[in-house]
Amino acid sequence: MAALIENGEIKQIIVVTDGRSDSGISPIEAAKKAYDAGVIVSAIGIINQRDGSDEKGIGEAEEIAEAGGGLCEYSHVEDLEGTMQNITHKTARKTIEEIVSRQLKLIIGEELQNLEPKSRIKIVDFIKKYGENINLKCIVVIDTGGRMENKLAALKKSVEELLGNLKARKGSSCIAVIAYAGDDTDMCSVICNFTSEISILSQKLELMSSGGCKDTGSAILKAYELMYRYYETLKL
């Protein structure tokens, strides 16, 4: 696995889905490929009913997050704004904790959770402060299949609020958005390339529409490729 923090940045993909891929490559394999290259993949499974009756249909979200080294949360669409912000911050903190724990293991032969309380508290405080200062590159991959049609307004608002929340941090933050509702990579659209400007993000999100069958795996790969191209451009 490549370094999860490179040049002071954490690279994340957040997949928002109802967990019902219709076709295409395995989203679990796609998430693993991204993670092996140093990109964390987390997932938010959209629950349609307040009684949670759709949870069985979104178990795929958990598998995506597990393969992608990230986190998974379930959310009703009306709660998505807070869930998206929460999972982004928690994923960044989890990444930092894992790296610090590995380094401690190499240096002193102990992992973070095994340290005596005073030392552990100091390191946890460091992780929290470091997490506020580290740069974030985040691609939100949004399921816009037919079943998500009446949720698009909430999805758009949640992404806008996420960028606003991240901009309040000390570290720099950029967001890109990919929407998918097709059975091949041509139907995975880059709605917005990396930006830190809410006004630009809002304008681009107006172009997002619903419809079609869904290929979650291809969408994750497209996000990974977009991230890769961004860093390759920086090297030119």
C-alpha positions as CSV (number, residue, x, y, z in Angstrom):
1,M,0.0,0.0,0.0
2,A,1.3,3.5,-0.9
3,A,1.7,6.2,1.8
4,L,-1.7,7.3,3.0
5,I,-0.3,10.8,3.8
6,E,1.8,12.3,1.1
7,N,3.1,15.9,1.0
8,G,1.0,16.7,4.1
9,E,-2.3,15.6,2.5
10,I,-4.9,12.9,3.0
11,K,-6.7,11.6,-0.2
12,Q,-10.2,10.4,0.3
13,I,-13.1,9.1,-1.8
14,I,-16.6,9.1,-0.2
15,V,-19.2,6.9,-1.9
16,V,-22.8,7.9,-1.3
17,T,-25.1,5.1,-2.4
18,D,-28.2,3.0,-1.7
19,G,-25.9,0.0,-2.2
20,R,-27.6,-1.6,-5.1
21,S,-25.1,-1.8,-8.0
22,D,-26.8,-3.0,-11.1
23,S,-23.8,-3.9,-13.3
24,G,-20.1,-3.4,-14.0
25,I,-17.0,-4.3,-12.1
26,S,-16.9,-5.1,-8.4
27,P,-17.0,-1.9,-6.3
28,I,-15.1,-3.8,-3.6
29,E,-12.3,-4.6,-6.0
30,A,-12.3,-1.0,-7.1
31,A,-12.1,0.3,-3.5
32,K,-9.2,-2.1,-2.8
33,K,-7.3,-0.8,-5.8
34,A,-7.7,2.8,-4.7
35,Y,-6.6,1.9,-1.1
36,D,-3.6,0.0,-2.3
37,A,-2.5,3.2,-4.1
38,G,-3.0,5.3,-1.0
39,V,-6.5,6.7,-1.4
40,I,-8.9,6.0,1.4
41,V,-12.5,4.9,0.4
42,S,-15.3,5.5,2.8
43,A,-19.0,4.9,2.1
44,I,-22.4,6.3,3.2
45,G,-25.3,4.0,2.7
46,I,-28.6,5.8,2.2
47,I,-31.6,4.3,4.1
48,N,-35.0,5.1,2.6
49,Q,-37.3,4.2,5.5
50,R,-37.2,5.4,9.1
51,D,-37.7,1.8,10.2
52,G,-34.3,0.9,8.6
53,S,-35.9,-1.7,6.4
54,D,-33.5,-0.9,3.5
55,E,-30.4,-1.7,5.5
56,K,-30.1,-5.2,4.0
57,G,-29.9,-3.6,0.6
58,I,-27.0,-1.4,1.4
59,G,-24.6,-4.0,3.0
60,E,-22.4,-3.3,-0.1
61,A,-21.5,0.0,1.5
62,E,-19.8,-1.8,4.4
63,E,-17.8,-4.0,2.0
64,I,-16.7,-1.0,0.0
65,A,-15.4,0.8,3.1
66,E,-13.7,-2.3,4.5
67,A,-11.9,-2.9,1.2
68,G,-11.0,0.8,0.9
69,G,-9.6,1.1,4.4
70,G,-12.2,3.7,5.3
71,L,-15.4,4.0,7.4
72,C,-19.1,3.2,6.7
73,E,-22.1,4.9,8.1
74,Y,-25.8,4.7,7.3
75,S,-27.9,7.8,6.9
76,H,-31.4,8.9,6.0
77,V,-31.2,11.5,3.3
78,E,-32.4,14.3,5.6
79,D,-29.5,13.5,7.9
80,L,-26.9,13.3,5.1
81,E,-25.4,16.7,5.7
82,G,-24.1,15.9,9.1
83,T,-23.2,12.3,8.2
84,M,-21.0,13.4,5.3
85,Q,-19.1,15.9,7.4
86,N,-18.7,13.4,10.2
87,I,-17.4,10.6,8.1
88,T,-14.9,12.9,6.4
89,H,-13.4,14.1,9.6
90,K,-13.4,10.6,11.2
91,T,-11.8,9.0,8.2
92,A,-8.9,11.6,8.3
93,R,-8.4,11.0,12.0
94,K,-8.5,7.2,11.6
95,T,-5.8,7.5,8.8
96,I,-3.6,9.6,11.0
97,E,-4.0,7.2,14.0
98,E,-3.1,4.2,11.9
99,I,0.0,5.8,10.6
100,V,1.1,7.0,14.1
101,S,0.4,3.6,15.6
102,R,2.5,1.9,12.9
103,Q,5.4,4.3,13.5
104,L,5.2,3.8,17.3
105,K,5.3,0.0,16.7
106,L,8.5,0.5,14.7
107,I,10.2,2.9,17.1
108,I,9.2,1.5,20.6
109,G,7.5,-1.8,19.8
110,E,4.1,-0.6,21.1
111,E,1.0,0.4,19.3
112,L,-1.1,3.5,20.3
113,Q,-3.8,1.6,22.1
114,N,-1.2,-0.2,24.3
115,L,0.6,2.9,25.6
116,E,0.1,3.9,29.2
117,P,-2.7,6.5,29.6
118,K,-0.7,9.7,30.0
119,S,1.4,9.0,26.9
120,R,-1.7,7.9,24.9
121,I,-3.6,11.1,25.8
122,K,-0.7,13.3,24.6
123,I,-0.5,11.5,21.3
124,V,-4.3,11.5,20.8
125,D,-4.2,15.3,21.4
126,F,-1.4,15.6,18.8
127,I,-3.5,13.6,16.3
128,K,-6.5,15.9,16.8
129,K,-4.4,19.1,16.3
130,Y,-2.6,17.5,13.3
131,G,-5.9,16.5,11.8
132,E,-7.1,20.2,11.8
133,N,-4.0,21.3,10.0
134,I,-3.5,18.5,7.4
135,N,-4.7,19.1,3.8
136,L,-7.6,17.1,2.5
137,K,-8.3,16.1,-1.1
138,C,-11.8,14.6,-1.2
139,I,-13.8,13.2,-4.1
140,V,-17.5,12.6,-3.4
141,V,-18.9,9.8,-5.6
142,I,-22.7,10.2,-5.8
143,D,-25.2,7.5,-6.8
144,T,-27.7,9.3,-9.0
145,G,-29.6,6.2,-10.2
146,G,-33.4,6.4,-10.6
147,R,-34.1,5.4,-7.0
148,M,-32.1,8.5,-5.9
149,E,-34.1,11.0,-8.0
150,N,-36.1,12.6,-5.2
151,K,-32.9,12.9,-3.1
152,L,-30.8,15.0,-5.5
153,A,-31.6,18.3,-3.8
154,A,-30.4,17.0,-0.4
155,L,-27.4,15.4,-1.9
156,K,-26.3,18.6,-3.6
157,K,-26.8,20.6,-0.4
158,S,-24.8,18.1,1.7
159,V,-21.8,18.4,-0.7
160,E,-21.9,22.2,-0.5
161,E,-22.1,22.1,3.3
162,L,-19.2,19.6,3.4
163,L,-16.9,22.0,1.6
164,G,-18.1,24.9,3.8
165,N,-17.3,22.8,6.9
166,L,-13.9,21.8,5.6
167,K,-12.9,25.3,4.8
168,A,-13.3,26.2,8.4
169,R,-10.2,24.0,9.2
170,K,-6.7,25.4,9.2
171,G,-5.5,23.0,6.6
172,S,-6.5,23.5,2.9
173,S,-9.4,21.4,1.5
174,C,-10.5,20.7,-2.0
175,I,-13.6,18.7,-3.3
176,A,-14.4,17.1,-6.5
177,V,-17.7,15.4,-7.4
178,I,-18.4,12.4,-9.6
179,A,-22.0,11.3,-10.4
180,Y,-22.8,7.8,-11.7
181,A,-26.0,6.3,-13.1
182,G,-24.9,4.2,-16.0
183,D,-23.5,0.7,-16.9
184,D,-20.1,1.9,-18.2
185,T,-17.5,4.5,-17.4
186,D,-18.9,6.9,-19.9
187,M,-21.9,7.3,-17.7
188,C,-19.7,8.3,-14.7
189,S,-19.6,12.1,-15.0
190,V,-17.1,14.4,-13.4
191,I,-19.6,17.0,-12.2
192,C,-17.0,19.2,-10.6
193,N,-13.2,19.0,-10.7
194,F,-11.2,19.9,-7.6
195,T,-12.2,23.2,-6.1
196,S,-12.2,25.0,-2.8
197,E,-14.8,27.6,-4.0
198,I,-18.3,26.9,-2.8
199,S,-19.7,29.2,-5.6
200,I,-18.0,27.1,-8.3
201,L,-19.2,23.8,-6.6
202,S,-22.8,25.1,-6.4
203,Q,-22.8,26.0,-10.1
204,K,-21.5,22.6,-11.2
205,L,-23.9,20.7,-8.9
206,E,-26.8,22.2,-10.8
207,L,-25.8,20.0,-13.8
208,M,-26.3,16.8,-11.8
209,S,-29.4,14.8,-12.8
210,S,-30.7,11.3,-12.1
211,G,-31.5,8.2,-14.1
212,G,-30.1,4.9,-15.5
213,C,-28.7,1.8,-14.1
214,K,-25.6,1.9,-11.8
215,D,-22.0,0.8,-11.9
216,T,-20.5,1.7,-8.6
217,G,-17.2,0.0,-9.3
218,S,-16.5,2.1,-12.4
219,A,-17.4,5.3,-10.6
220,I,-14.9,4.5,-7.8
221,L,-12.2,3.8,-10.4
222,K,-13.0,7.0,-12.2
223,A,-12.5,8.9,-8.9
224,Y,-9.2,7.1,-8.3
225,E,-8.0,8.1,-11.8
226,L,-9.1,11.7,-11.3
227,M,-7.1,11.8,-8.1
228,Y,-4.1,10.2,-9.8
229,R,-4.3,12.8,-12.7
230,Y,-4.4,15.7,-10.2
231,Y,-1.1,14.6,-8.6
232,E,0.5,13.8,-11.9
233,T,-0.3,17.3,-13.1
234,L,1.4,18.8,-10.1
235,K,4.6,17.0,-11.0
236,L,4.7,18.5,-14.5
